[in-house]
Amino acid sequence: MLEWTKWKKHIFEEALFPLYIVHGDEEQLQTEILQAFKRRAFSGGMGDWNWNVLYGHKELGLSQIVEAIAGAAWGADNRIAVLRTCDSVTADTWSALAAWMEQNDAGSTLVLFFHSMDGRIKGIKKLRSMAQVWECQQYKGDALLRYIVDRAQTKGLTMGDEAARQLVKYTGPDLSFVVSELEKLALYVHPETTIDATVVDTAASIAPGQLEHGAVFRMTEAMAAKNCGEAVRLLHELMDAGEAPLRILPLIDRELRLLLAAKSRHGQPWASIAHAMGENSEYPVKKAGRFSGRFSEDALLHAFGKVVQADRDLKLGANGEDVLEALVVWICRHE
């Protein structure tokens, strides 16, 4: 796993190698690495000479690459040439470049950016053996939390693991969205510099596609807890993120069924109830059990009728946000 702080320290503070290969599908990391190399090249004040960018294509030949990397740095310790969209370059050009770099000292640093690198190509294999190879993978788990905390710190912000973990619930692992949300949170707390979990809950937005990653379940949990304001806020976030009302409604129905099952448990094992409901584990039923005492059976049964009515209204073209908000508020306010 490519650690964010380590590669930044290397680019900004350490001697650069002649060749780097950056590959992988995490575009935000690739962009940040590109920007870091550019800052290094411009650090001496002669960026127009010390920074050169080429774009790969099928007609790109060795002579064009050599022209970009030939010559020493001027006013700085490194001259850096970047070749982007390397996936389009032919195998013959890679073989020619590998042979040339074996025989020559370019005097510059060359950085190759691939989206999906084909390591079977002979020339690329040879270049890999000569290069520092950095793979840009999607950060997950602790690595994602470290990225968020470290990036906040570079912006002069204080953000602990708890706040970072809460932010991930909104953004998922999409680094470009994480960066955007961090910038928004920084503006929200300004002139203060501390971002805690409460700030995240107040100001963060849900990333498009987060329905599958838990955002809607936080909304239904807030509804079950009768936290009406929070449930409605999260519903609006989901709608603003483009989630379809007819995808959200079945999960509201599911939460009501979990509440009713937990309320009607009568000493049955949680695992048996979960199995009867088709749940993969007992956890959702047990969690619903924490809130089931806040509802009467009559209120839950009446709520199912409200779900059926909401489904009918949505399919007849009613405003989805209005329909779902009315449903959530009704469920929260009836015992």
RAGI-V160605 format. One line per field, one symbol per residue. ss: DSSP state (h for helix, s for strand, l for the rest). psi: psi as a letter, one per 20 degrees, with the letter a starting at -180 (. if undefined). Layout:
ss = ???
psi = ???
//
This chain:
ss = lllhhhhhhhhhhlllllssssslllhhhhhhhhhhhhhhhhllllhhhhsssssllllllhhhhhhhhllllllllllssssslhhhllhhhhhhhhhhhhhlllllsssssllllllllhhhhhhhhhlsssslllllhhhhhhhhhhhhhhlllsslhhhhhhhhhhhlllhhhhhhhhhhhhhhhllllsslhhhhhhhllllllhhhhlhhhhhhhhhhlllhhhhhhhhhhhhhllllhhhhhhhhhhhhhhhhhhhllllllhhhhhhhhlllllhhhhhhhllhhhllhhhhhhhhhhhhhhhhhhhllllhhhhhhhhhhhhhhll
psi = popghghgggghirpqrhpqpprrjnhgggghgghghghghihiilhhhjpppqpqrhiprghhgghhiqqrqojriqpppporlihiqqhghggggggghhiqohirppppoqgnpniipghhgghhiiropppnqpqrchhggggggghghhjkqpprhghghhhhhghajohhhggghggghghgipjrjpoahggghhiqqpqpjjgijighhhghghghikngggggghghggghijqphihgghhggghhhgggghhjgliqqhhgggghijqhrighghghhhihiiqqhggghhhhhhggggggggijjqogggghghggggghip.
//
